Amino acid sequence: MDRRKNILLIILFLLILLAACRPVQSQIPTVDIPKVHIRLPMGYIPSVQYAPFYVAHSRGYFEQAGIDLEFDYQLETDGVALVGADDLQFALVSGEQVLLARNQGLPVVYVFAWWQDYPVAVASFTDQDILEPADLAGKKIGLPGLFGANYVGLRALLDFAGLSELDVQLDSIGFTQVDALIAGLDDSVAIYANNEPIQLKSQGYSVDVIRVADYVDLASNGLLTNEITIKENPELVERMVGAILKGLADTMADPDAAFEICKKYIEVWDQENEALYKDILLATMEYWKSDQPGISQPQTWENMQEVLLGMGWLAEPLDLDQAYTNRFVPGN
Amino acid sequence: MNENHTVKDQPISRVQSRSRWYRIFLVPISLVTALVLWDVFVKIGDFPPYIFPSPARVWDRLLVSVGDGSLLRNTLYTLVEVLVGLILGVTVATALGYLLAKSLSIERILSPYIIASQAVPIVAVAPLLIRWFGSGSFSKILICSLIVFFPVLVNTVVGLRSVPNELRDLMKSLRATRSQIFRYLEIPAALPIFLGGLRIGATLAVIGAIVGEFVGADRGLGFLINQSRGLYDTAMVFVAIMTLVAMALSLYFSVVLLEKYTLSWNQPQDQ
């Protein structure tokens, strides 16, 4: 009897051992999820700034969520229009684009706050002594044009300082801000705080940076979808958000590994600038830090609407509850 | 006799009259047809206005932009860039074209560079020009000149080389001076081909200005397109594009009129 008991115990132990040896991936319910091809407009060129997406893709988080993800580095506005027309389900966009699009009737909804702070800033060489928004009065400020996040961020800074466009000289120079500053064509330039100042510092320049985020909290970069997708396929949105969150968490936990993964996704990778790319990734990660990753703060949307109303780009306030939602972020 | 003559003439005048009416109404009819087709296309496709606006929506947007002055202000800005760029490009191209037509050695030295310069897309050069010359009008004028330069240059060279040698010899035998040969033989003979180049250049100048304004500008129709696109105001993008088309057509037909005026001796007989 004891012998039979021992044999049964051994068989039971072996079965438990066998079950424990099953691959981890098979525990994730991928079998039942039909795979969906998603083309994701990124709004910018391949960059280490997309590390969470590269990590999630490389580690199979999108695949496990039933998403066959394709990165599409097209213009932000085109991506928003395609999502609005339901030709695409998702796009990565800056906060102001959501309100501008909804103002024109595009049924788009922001579902995941990836960046917690608005990345736009004004940079100038230290000898200019431009240290706070009020110091911009009378200065020549280079920016890509009177559109997009750079312009919105700059207007927010000017508003904060009680300045108008007439108090400064705006210089539309395309995306040549770094060169314009070095060449002395402008006193300061509107840039992304996580990018151009790092480039300038790596070239030995000493720059002062006025970050919009230090003065106004504005809705920043995140994931956009549309009302049809939310209504007809909310699980897809949940799965997409879930995969991005995993990629974000992994990147924040191990930036070095994320950086290595980025190399596989960025075709034009200059070995000589690797240290610069690493610095840009680390600087960008500061904008992703949050106790509640993915959650939109209502005040940031209120502030963004206020700025756009002041610019005349919104004729009247929008229903902000329609513009963003936190319901797809786990725990909400 | 008189009666016969009148009877024979009647069908001809009827045909001429029909042809005249046909010509008068052809353009408006084609325009209306295009508008109807556009409207039907939008309705059948059920396109939202931010993807493809209907003609009525574009018309409404046109009225608003005319009313607030934004369309006129930006159109004038672009038009000045186009005209100054066109004049500059044509002047330089004509002068250089004359030199190339006259001197084979200068042509051999400069041709590779001129042809190579055409292989560089203007879209790639525009950001550099804006970086070097600033974001004001001058960089856009320069882009217009560059884009106009090549067709005018080539047509100037071809036009001047098309002058028959016999006529040149005849002028010389009549003891015509170099200046007289230029004024009374070379200019009239080269003008038809030169004006052909100018037609192309005039429309290209509009493209040049827009390329410059796309890269960096805070005024002009290119800026208006860029900003409207950023605001998802697709109807305004259409208004700006159509204004550009109207501008290019006006310039083209101005050259056609110039051709009619200066080449009246060379016009084919209208049947």
Interface residues (C-beta under 8 A of the other chain):
Chain A: T77 V80 A81 G84 A85 L100 A101 N103 Q104 G105 L106 P144 G145 L146 F147 G148 L170 D171 S172 I173 G174 F175 T176 D179 A180 A183 L185 W313
Chain B: F47 P48 P49 Y50 I51 P127 I130 R131 G134 S135 V215 G216 A217 D218 F223 N226 Q227 R229 G230 L231 Y232 D233 T234
